[in-house]
Amino acid sequence: MGKCKNITRLLSDALDRSLTAGEWFAIRLHLPTCSGCRNYRKQIRLLRAAAHTASGIATPDAAANGDD
Ligand SMILES: [Zn+2]
């Protein structure tokens, strides 16, 4: 075992860097068999979407105040 630790780490890494073909293969092989890792992937996707949305609604005023 210990595979889930690997897979969740790769899923997280995928947000920051390009995974190799072998890494994607390991993920695709594992996800259909593991609801835990599927949920993890769903969660980090939501988190990233939320972060993207938050940066999208930041106002120029807020940015200017940050420089003050
Ligand atoms: Zn798993």
PDB file of the backbone (N, CA, C, O) and the ligand in Angstrom, with CONECT records:
HET     ZN  A 101       1
ATOM      1  N   MET A   1       0.846  -1.194   0.000  1.00  0.00           N
ATOM      2  CA  MET A   1       0.000   0.000   0.000  1.00  0.00           C
ATOM      3  C   MET A   1       0.887   1.251   0.000  1.00  0.00           C
ATOM      4  O   MET A   1       2.028   1.228  -0.460  1.00  0.00           O
ATOM      5  N   GLY A   2       0.329   2.333   0.526  1.00  0.00           N
ATOM      6  CA  GLY A   2       1.082   3.581   0.470  1.00  0.00           C
ATOM      7  C   GLY A   2       0.958   4.243  -0.880  1.00  0.00           C
ATOM      8  O   GLY A   2       1.574   5.278  -1.135  1.00  0.00           O
ATOM      9  N   LYS A   3       0.158   3.645  -1.747  1.00  0.00           N
ATOM     10  CA  LYS A   3       0.037   4.175  -3.088  1.00  0.00           C
ATOM     11  C   LYS A   3      -0.751   5.494  -3.088  1.00  0.00           C
ATOM     12  O   LYS A   3      -0.431   6.412  -3.843  1.00  0.00           O
ATOM     13  N   CYS A   4      -1.774   5.579  -2.245  1.00  0.00           N
ATOM     14  CA  CYS A   4      -2.603   6.781  -2.218  1.00  0.00           C
ATOM     15  C   CYS A   4      -1.760   8.014  -1.915  1.00  0.00           C
ATOM     16  O   CYS A   4      -1.991   9.085  -2.477  1.00  0.00           O
ATOM     17  N   LYS A   5      -0.802   7.864  -1.042  1.00  0.00           N
ATOM     18  CA  LYS A   5       0.067   8.982  -0.687  1.00  0.00           C
ATOM     19  C   LYS A   5       0.778   9.489  -1.942  1.00  0.00           C
ATOM     20  O   LYS A   5       0.890  10.692  -2.178  1.00  0.00           O
ATOM     21  N   ASN A   6       1.249   8.540  -2.727  1.00  0.00           N
ATOM     22  CA  ASN A   6       1.900   8.864  -3.987  1.00  0.00           C
ATOM     23  C   ASN A   6       0.969   9.573  -4.953  1.00  0.00           C
ATOM     24  O   ASN A   6       1.324  10.591  -5.547  1.00  0.00           O
ATOM     25  N   ILE A   7      -0.221   9.023  -5.101  1.00  0.00           N
ATOM     26  CA  ILE A   7      -1.171   9.554  -6.078  1.00  0.00           C
ATOM     27  C   ILE A   7      -1.642  10.945  -5.694  1.00  0.00           C
ATOM     28  O   ILE A   7      -1.705  11.833  -6.544  1.00  0.00           O
ATOM     29  N   THR A   8      -1.973  11.146  -4.426  1.00  0.00           N
ATOM     30  CA  THR A   8      -2.442  12.468  -4.020  1.00  0.00           C
ATOM     31  C   THR A   8      -1.318  13.498  -4.186  1.00  0.00           C
ATOM     32  O   THR A   8      -1.571  14.659  -4.508  1.00  0.00           O
ATOM     33  N   ARG A   9      -0.112  13.071  -3.970  1.00  0.00           N
ATOM     34  CA  ARG A   9       1.010  13.984  -4.164  1.00  0.00           C
ATOM     35  C   ARG A   9       1.151  14.355  -5.641  1.00  0.00           C
ATOM     36  O   ARG A   9       1.401  15.512  -5.977  1.00  0.00           O
ATOM     37  N   LEU A  10       0.991  13.375  -6.504  1.00  0.00           N
ATOM     38  CA  LEU A  10       1.080  13.653  -7.939  1.00  0.00           C
ATOM     39  C   LEU A  10      -0.056  14.578  -8.375  1.00  0.00           C
ATOM     40  O   LEU A  10       0.150  15.486  -9.181  1.00  0.00           O
ATOM     41  N   LEU A  11      -1.249  14.344  -7.841  1.00  0.00           N
ATOM     42  CA  LEU A  11      -2.386  15.195  -8.194  1.00  0.00           C
ATOM     43  C   LEU A  11      -2.112  16.636  -7.787  1.00  0.00           C
ATOM     44  O   LEU A  11      -2.444  17.575  -8.511  1.00  0.00           O
ATOM     45  N   SER A  12      -1.509  16.792  -6.630  1.00  0.00           N
ATOM     46  CA  SER A  12      -1.161  18.120  -6.149  1.00  0.00           C
ATOM     47  C   SER A  12      -0.042  18.728  -6.999  1.00  0.00           C
ATOM     48  O   SER A  12      -0.088  19.908  -7.344  1.00  0.00           O
ATOM     49  N   ASP A  13       0.961  17.914  -7.332  1.00  0.00           N
ATOM     50  CA  ASP A  13       2.074  18.391  -8.166  1.00  0.00           C
ATOM     51  C   ASP A  13       1.575  18.851  -9.533  1.00  0.00           C
ATOM     52  O   ASP A  13       2.120  19.782 -10.127  1.00  0.00           O
ATOM     53  N   ALA A  14       0.537  18.187 -10.017  1.00  0.00           N
ATOM     54  CA  ALA A  14       0.048  18.484 -11.370  1.00  0.00           C
ATOM     55  C   ALA A  14      -0.417  19.925 -11.500  1.00  0.00           C
ATOM     56  O   ALA A  14      -0.483  20.458 -12.607  1.00  0.00           O
ATOM     57  N   LEU A  15      -0.742  20.562 -10.374  1.00  0.00           N
ATOM     58  CA  LEU A  15      -1.164  21.957 -10.420  1.00  0.00           C
ATOM     59  C   LEU A  15       0.035  22.881 -10.637  1.00  0.00           C
ATOM     60  O   LEU A  15      -0.115  24.003 -11.120  1.00  0.00           O
ATOM     61  N   ASP A  16       1.210  22.404 -10.280  1.00  0.00           N
ATOM     62  CA  ASP A  16       2.405  23.259 -10.321  1.00  0.00           C
ATOM     63  C   ASP A  16       3.364  22.912 -11.449  1.00  0.00           C
ATOM     64  O   ASP A  16       4.156  23.752 -11.875  1.00  0.00           O
ATOM     65  N   ARG A  17       3.298  21.697 -11.926  1.00  0.00           N
ATOM     66  CA  ARG A  17       4.262  21.288 -12.956  1.00  0.00           C
ATOM     67  C   ARG A  17       3.614  20.258 -13.869  1.00  0.00           C
ATOM     68  O   ARG A  17       2.541  19.733 -13.573  1.00  0.00           O
ATOM     69  N   SER A  18       4.276  19.981 -14.976  1.00  0.00           N
ATOM     70  CA  SER A  18       3.778  18.970 -15.894  1.00  0.00           C
ATOM     71  C   SER A  18       4.217  17.594 -15.402  1.00  0.00           C
ATOM     72  O   SER A  18       5.384  17.370 -15.078  1.00  0.00           O
ATOM     73  N   LEU A  19       3.256  16.688 -15.357  1.00  0.00           N
ATOM     74  CA  LEU A  19       3.590  15.331 -14.956  1.00  0.00           C
ATOM     75  C   LEU A  19       4.116  14.551 -16.160  1.00  0.00           C
ATOM     76  O   LEU A  19       3.789  14.853 -17.308  1.00  0.00           O
ATOM     77  N   THR A  20       4.926  13.556 -15.876  1.00  0.00           N
ATOM     78  CA  THR A  20       5.406  12.692 -16.947  1.00  0.00           C
ATOM     79  C   THR A  20       4.295  11.735 -17.357  1.00  0.00           C
ATOM     80  O   THR A  20       3.301  11.574 -16.649  1.00  0.00           O
ATOM     81  N   ALA A  21       4.478  11.103 -18.510  1.00  0.00           N
ATOM     82  CA  ALA A  21       3.489  10.138 -18.987  1.00  0.00           C
ATOM     83  C   ALA A  21       3.325   9.002 -17.980  1.00  0.00           C
ATOM     84  O   ALA A  21       2.220   8.507 -17.760  1.00  0.00           O
ATOM     85  N   GLY A  22       4.430   8.604 -17.380  1.00  0.00           N
ATOM     86  CA  GLY A  22       4.364   7.521 -16.411  1.00  0.00           C
ATOM     87  C   GLY A  22       3.575   7.905 -15.173  1.00  0.00           C
ATOM     88  O   GLY A  22       2.863   7.081 -14.598  1.00  0.00           O
ATOM     89  N   GLU A  23       3.706   9.177 -14.761  1.00  0.00           N
ATOM     90  CA  GLU A  23       2.969   9.655 -13.588  1.00  0.00           C
ATOM     91  C   GLU A  23       1.472   9.717 -13.885  1.00  0.00           C
ATOM     92  O   GLU A  23       0.657   9.299 -13.062  1.00  0.00           O
ATOM     93  N   TRP A  24       1.107  10.239 -15.062  1.00  0.00           N
ATOM     94  CA  TRP A  24      -0.308  10.258 -15.434  1.00  0.00           C
ATOM     95  C   TRP A  24      -0.866   8.847 -15.519  1.00  0.00           C
ATOM     96  O   TRP A  24      -2.010   8.591 -15.143  1.00  0.00           O
ATOM     97  N   PHE A  25      -0.040   7.936 -16.019  1.00  0.00           N
ATOM     98  CA  PHE A  25      -0.480   6.546 -16.150  1.00  0.00           C
ATOM     99  C   PHE A  25      -0.795   5.970 -14.777  1.00  0.00           C
ATOM    100  O   PHE A  25      -1.803   5.286 -14.603  1.00  0.00           O
ATOM    101  N   ALA A  26       0.063   6.243 -13.807  1.00  0.00           N
ATOM    102  CA  ALA A  26      -0.163   5.746 -12.455  1.00  0.00           C
ATOM    103  C   ALA A  26      -1.465   6.306 -11.890  1.00  0.00           C
ATOM    104  O   ALA A  26      -2.218   5.594 -11.226  1.00  0.00           O
ATOM    105  N   ILE A  27      -1.724   7.584 -12.156  1.00  0.00           N
ATOM    106  CA  ILE A  27      -2.947   8.219 -11.663  1.00  0.00           C
ATOM    107  C   ILE A  27      -4.172   7.592 -12.325  1.00  0.00           C
ATOM    108  O   ILE A  27      -5.141   7.240 -11.652  1.00  0.00           O
ATOM    109  N   ARG A  28      -4.120   7.458 -13.640  1.00  0.00           N
ATOM    110  CA  ARG A  28      -5.272   6.919 -14.368  1.00  0.00           C
ATOM    111  C   ARG A  28      -5.546   5.475 -14.014  1.00  0.00           C
ATOM    112  O   ARG A  28      -6.680   4.999 -14.081  1.00  0.00           O
ATOM    113  N   LEU A  29      -4.504   4.802 -13.642  1.00  0.00           N
ATOM    114  CA  LEU A  29      -4.663   3.412 -13.238  1.00  0.00           C
ATOM    115  C   LEU A  29      -5.294   3.323 -11.852  1.00  0.00           C
ATOM    116  O   LEU A  29      -6.061   2.403 -11.566  1.00  0.00           O
ATOM    117  N   HIS A  30      -4.971   4.271 -11.013  1.00  0.00           N
ATOM    118  CA  HIS A  30      -5.367   4.215  -9.610  1.00  0.00           C
ATOM    119  C   HIS A  30      -6.745   4.820  -9.358  1.00  0.00           C
ATOM    120  O   HIS A  30      -7.535   4.256  -8.601  1.00  0.00           O
ATOM    121  N   LEU A  31      -7.043   5.950  -9.976  1.00  0.00           N
ATOM    122  CA  LEU A  31      -8.281   6.671  -9.660  1.00  0.00           C
ATOM    123  C   LEU A  31      -9.551   5.836  -9.781  1.00  0.00           C
ATOM    124  O   LEU A  31     -10.411   5.913  -8.903  1.00  0.00           O
ATOM    125  N   PRO A  32      -9.696   5.042 -10.838  1.00  0.00           N
ATOM    126  CA  PRO A  32     -10.946   4.260 -10.948  1.00  0.00           C
ATOM    127  C   PRO A  32     -11.143   3.271  -9.807  1.00  0.00           C
ATOM    128  O   PRO A  32     -12.258   2.804  -9.576  1.00  0.00           O
ATOM    129  N   THR A  33     -10.080   2.954  -9.101  1.00  0.00           N
ATOM    130  CA  THR A  33     -10.176   1.955  -8.047  1.00  0.00           C
ATOM    131  C   THR A  33     -10.243   2.581  -6.661  1.00  0.00           C
ATOM    132  O   THR A  33     -10.359   1.864  -5.667  1.00  0.00           O
ATOM    133  N   CYS A  34     -10.172   3.903  -6.580  1.00  0.00           N
ATOM    134  CA  CYS A  34     -10.006   4.517  -5.261  1.00  0.00           C
ATOM    135  C   CYS A  34     -10.852   5.781  -5.134  1.00  0.00           C
ATOM    136  O   CYS A  34     -10.520   6.814  -5.714  1.00  0.00           O
ATOM    137  N   SER A  35     -11.936   5.698  -4.381  1.00  0.00           N
ATOM    138  CA  SER A  35     -12.809   6.865  -4.224  1.00  0.00           C
ATOM    139  C   SER A  35     -12.117   7.945  -3.408  1.00  0.00           C
ATOM    140  O   SER A  35     -12.400   9.129  -3.590  1.00  0.00           O
ATOM    141  N   GLY A  36     -11.222   7.562  -2.520  1.00  0.00           N
ATOM    142  CA  GLY A  36     -10.516   8.544  -1.706  1.00  0.00           C
ATOM    143  C   GLY A  36      -9.704   9.502  -2.558  1.00  0.00           C
ATOM    144  O   GLY A  36      -9.738  10.714  -2.344  1.00  0.00           O
ATOM    145  N   CYS A  37      -8.973   8.959  -3.525  1.00  0.00           N
ATOM    146  CA  CYS A  37      -8.149   9.807  -4.378  1.00  0.00           C
ATOM    147  C   CYS A  37      -9.005  10.574  -5.377  1.00  0.00           C
ATOM    148  O   CYS A  37      -8.654  11.688  -5.764  1.00  0.00           O
ATOM    149  N   ARG A  38     -10.128   9.989  -5.799  1.00  0.00           N
ATOM    150  CA  ARG A  38     -11.034  10.737  -6.672  1.00  0.00           C
ATOM    151  C   ARG A  38     -11.577  11.951  -5.929  1.00  0.00           C
ATOM    152  O   ARG A  38     -11.669  13.035  -6.504  1.00  0.00           O
ATOM    153  N   ASN A  39     -11.936  11.786  -4.663  1.00  0.00           N
ATOM    154  CA  ASN A  39     -12.425  12.913  -3.859  1.00  0.00           C
ATOM    155  C   ASN A  39     -11.333  13.961  -3.679  1.00  0.00           C
ATOM    156  O   ASN A  39     -11.595  15.163  -3.719  1.00  0.00           O
ATOM    157  N   TYR A  40     -10.123  13.494  -3.483  1.00  0.00           N
ATOM    158  CA  TYR A  40      -9.010  14.425  -3.301  1.00  0.00           C
ATOM    159  C   TYR A  40      -8.832  15.270  -4.554  1.00  0.00           C
ATOM    160  O   TYR A  40      -8.651  16.485  -4.470  1.00  0.00           O
ATOM    161  N   ARG A  41      -8.885  14.631  -5.704  1.00  0.00           N
ATOM    162  CA  ARG A  41      -8.730  15.367  -6.952  1.00  0.00           C
ATOM    163  C   ARG A  41      -9.838  16.400  -7.100  1.00  0.00           C
ATOM    164  O   ARG A  41      -9.594  17.531  -7.522  1.00  0.00           O
ATOM    165  N   LYS A  42     -11.063  16.000  -6.747  1.00  0.00           N
ATOM    166  CA  LYS A  42     -12.196  16.915  -6.842  1.00  0.00           C
ATOM    167  C   LYS A  42     -11.963  18.132  -5.943  1.00  0.00           C
ATOM    168  O   LYS A  42     -12.233  19.269  -6.332  1.00  0.00           O
ATOM    169  N   GLN A  43     -11.461  17.872  -4.743  1.00  0.00           N
ATOM    170  CA  GLN A  43     -11.244  18.954  -3.771  1.00  0.00           C
ATOM    171  C   GLN A  43     -10.188  19.943  -4.239  1.00  0.00           C
ATOM    172  O   GLN A  43     -10.396  21.153  -4.156  1.00  0.00           O
ATOM    173  N   ILE A  44      -9.063  19.450  -4.726  1.00  0.00           N
ATOM    174  CA  ILE A  44      -8.014  20.391  -5.114  1.00  0.00           C
ATOM    175  C   ILE A  44      -8.424  21.164  -6.361  1.00  0.00           C
ATOM    176  O   ILE A  44      -7.974  22.289  -6.576  1.00  0.00           O
ATOM    177  N   ARG A  45      -9.290  20.551  -7.191  1.00  0.00           N
ATOM    178  CA  ARG A  45      -9.795  21.288  -8.348  1.00  0.00           C
ATOM    179  C   ARG A  45     -10.694  22.422  -7.887  1.00  0.00           C
ATOM    180  O   ARG A  45     -10.623  23.531  -8.417  1.00  0.00           O
ATOM    181  N   LEU A  46     -11.538  22.147  -6.900  1.00  0.00           N
ATOM    182  CA  LEU A  46     -12.418  23.185  -6.364  1.00  0.00           C
ATOM    183  C   LEU A  46     -11.601  24.298  -5.730  1.00  0.00           C
ATOM    184  O   LEU A  46     -11.896  25.480  -5.909  1.00  0.00           O
ATOM    185  N   LEU A  47     -10.571  23.909  -4.986  1.00  0.00           N
ATOM    186  CA  LEU A  47      -9.720  24.898  -4.332  1.00  0.00           C
ATOM    187  C   LEU A  47      -9.069  25.805  -5.357  1.00  0.00           C
ATOM    188  O   LEU A  47      -9.022  27.023  -5.184  1.00  0.00           O
ATOM    189  N   ARG A  48      -8.570  25.207  -6.420  1.00  0.00           N
ATOM    190  CA  ARG A  48      -7.904  25.999  -7.443  1.00  0.00           C
ATOM    191  C   ARG A  48      -8.910  26.920  -8.130  1.00  0.00           C
ATOM    192  O   ARG A  48      -8.597  28.077  -8.410  1.00  0.00           O
ATOM    193  N   ALA A  49     -10.108  26.419  -8.401  1.00  0.00           N
ATOM    194  CA  ALA A  49     -11.133  27.236  -9.032  1.00  0.00           C
ATOM    195  C   ALA A  49     -11.509  28.397  -8.127  1.00  0.00           C
ATOM    196  O   ALA A  49     -11.718  29.516  -8.597  1.00  0.00           O
ATOM    197  N   ALA A  50     -11.596  28.132  -6.829  1.00  0.00           N
ATOM    198  CA  ALA A  50     -11.955  29.176  -5.880  1.00  0.00           C
ATOM    199  C   ALA A  50     -10.864  30.240  -5.833  1.00  0.00           C
ATOM    200  O   ALA A  50     -11.168  31.432  -5.793  1.00  0.00           O
ATOM    201  N   ALA A  51      -9.618  29.834  -5.838  1.00  0.00           N
ATOM    202  CA  ALA A  51      -8.500  30.773  -5.809  1.00  0.00           C
ATOM    203  C   ALA A  51      -8.508  31.632  -7.066  1.00  0.00           C
ATOM    204  O   ALA A  51      -8.248  32.834  -7.018  1.00  0.00           O
ATOM    205  N   HIS A  52      -8.811  30.992  -8.191  1.00  0.00           N
ATOM    206  CA  HIS A  52      -8.855  31.713  -9.453  1.00  0.00           C
ATOM    207  C   HIS A  52      -9.960  32.763  -9.417  1.00  0.00           C
ATOM    208  O   HIS A  52      -9.764  33.902  -9.839  1.00  0.00           O
ATOM    209  N   THR A  53     -11.112  32.367  -8.911  1.00  0.00           N
ATOM    210  CA  THR A  53     -12.249  33.287  -8.818  1.00  0.00           C
ATOM    211  C   THR A  53     -11.904  34.458  -7.898  1.00  0.00           C
ATOM    212  O   THR A  53     -12.213  35.608  -8.210  1.00  0.00           O
ATOM    213  N   ALA A  54     -11.273  34.169  -6.779  1.00  0.00           N
ATOM    214  CA  ALA A  54     -10.947  35.213  -5.811  1.00  0.00           C
ATOM    215  C   ALA A  54     -10.011  36.243  -6.429  1.00  0.00           C
ATOM    216  O   ALA A  54     -10.195  37.444  -6.231  1.00  0.00           O
ATOM    217  N   SER A  55      -9.007  35.785  -7.178  1.00  0.00           N
ATOM    218  CA  SER A  55      -8.083  36.722  -7.796  1.00  0.00           C
ATOM    219  C   SER A  55      -8.779  37.502  -8.897  1.00  0.00           C
ATOM    220  O   SER A  55      -8.413  38.641  -9.188  1.00  0.00           O
ATOM    221  N   GLY A  56      -9.792  36.882  -9.512  1.00  0.00           N
ATOM    222  CA  GLY A  56     -10.512  37.541 -10.596  1.00  0.00           C
ATOM    223  C   GLY A  56     -11.350  38.706 -10.121  1.00  0.00           C
ATOM    224  O   GLY A  56     -11.569  39.657 -10.870  1.00  0.00           O
ATOM    225  N   ILE A  57     -11.833  38.646  -8.864  1.00  0.00           N
ATOM    226  CA  ILE A  57     -12.708  39.712  -8.369  1.00  0.00           C
ATOM    227  C   ILE A  57     -11.938  40.736  -7.536  1.00  0.00           C
ATOM    228  O   ILE A  57     -12.536  41.665  -6.993  1.00  0.00           O
ATOM    229  N   ALA A  58     -10.625  40.578  -7.430  1.00  0.00           N
ATOM    230  CA  ALA A  58      -9.829  41.569  -6.707  1.00  0.00           C
ATOM    231  C   ALA A  58      -9.929  42.903  -7.434  1.00  0.00           C
ATOM    232  O   ALA A  58      -9.770  42.960  -8.654  1.00  0.00           O
ATOM    233  N   THR A  59     -10.185  43.942  -6.716  1.00  0.00           N
ATOM    234  CA  THR A  59     -10.366  45.256  -7.341  1.00  0.00           C
ATOM    235  C   THR A  59      -9.034  45.987  -7.437  1.00  0.00           C
ATOM    236  O   THR A  59      -8.132  45.715  -6.645  1.00  0.00           O
ATOM    237  N   PRO A  60      -8.890  46.899  -8.379  1.00  0.00           N
ATOM    238  CA  PRO A  60      -7.673  47.722  -8.490  1.00  0.00           C
ATOM    239  C   PRO A  60      -7.421  48.494  -7.194  1.00  0.00           C
ATOM    240  O   PRO A  60      -6.272  48.695  -6.802  1.00  0.00           O
ATOM    241  N   ASP A  61      -8.494  48.925  -6.534  1.00  0.00           N
ATOM    242  CA  ASP A  61      -8.357  49.655  -5.270  1.00  0.00           C
ATOM    243  C   ASP A  61      -7.630  48.829  -4.230  1.00  0.00           C
ATOM    244  O   ASP A  61      -6.744  49.322  -3.532  1.00  0.00           O
ATOM    245  N   ALA A  62      -8.020  47.551  -4.134  1.00  0.00           N
ATOM    246  CA  ALA A  62      -7.400  46.673  -3.148  1.00  0.00           C
ATOM    247  C   ALA A  62      -5.907  46.533  -3.443  1.00  0.00           C
ATOM    248  O   ALA A  62      -5.088  46.528  -2.524  1.00  0.00           O
ATOM    249  N   ALA A  63      -5.561  46.422  -4.702  1.00  0.00           N
ATOM    250  CA  ALA A  63      -4.158  46.288  -5.083  1.00  0.00           C
ATOM    251  C   ALA A  63      -3.384  47.564  -4.731  1.00  0.00           C
ATOM    252  O   ALA A  63      -2.255  47.502  -4.245  1.00  0.00           O
ATOM    253  N   ALA A  64      -4.002  48.708  -4.980  1.00  0.00           N
ATOM    254  CA  ALA A  64      -3.351  49.987  -4.691  1.00  0.00           C
ATOM    255  C   ALA A  64      -3.109  50.134  -3.192  1.00  0.00           C
ATOM    256  O   ALA A  64      -2.049  50.594  -2.767  1.00  0.00           O
ATOM    257  N   ASN A  65      -4.104  49.738  -2.394  1.00  0.00           N
ATOM    258  CA  ASN A  65      -3.960  49.836  -0.947  1.00  0.00           C
ATOM    259  C   ASN A  65      -2.822  48.955  -0.445  1.00  0.00           C
ATOM    260  O   ASN A  65      -2.149  49.292   0.529  1.00  0.00           O
ATOM    261  N   GLY A  66      -2.610  47.813  -1.124  1.00  0.00           N
ATOM    262  CA  GLY A  66      -1.557  46.913  -0.711  1.00  0.00           C
ATOM    263  C   GLY A  66      -0.183  47.555  -0.847  1.00  0.00           C
ATOM    264  O   GLY A  66       0.749  47.193  -0.129  1.00  0.00           O
ATOM    265  N   ASP A  67      -0.058  48.496  -1.754  1.00  0.00           N
ATOM    266  CA  ASP A  67       1.228  49.141  -1.998  1.00  0.00           C
ATOM    267  C   ASP A  67       1.523  50.272  -1.030  1.00  0.00           C
ATOM    268  O   ASP A  67       2.658  50.740  -0.942  1.00  0.00           O
ATOM    269  N   ASP A  68       0.530  50.700  -0.322  1.00  0.00           N
ATOM    270  CA  ASP A  68       0.620  51.881   0.505  1.00  0.00           C
ATOM    271  C   ASP A  68       1.576  51.699   1.678  1.00  0.00           C
ATOM    272  O   ASP A  68       1.759  52.620   2.474  1.00  0.00           O
TER     273      ASP A  68
HETATM  274 ZN    ZN A 101      -6.037   6.152  -3.561  1.00  0.00          ZN2+
END
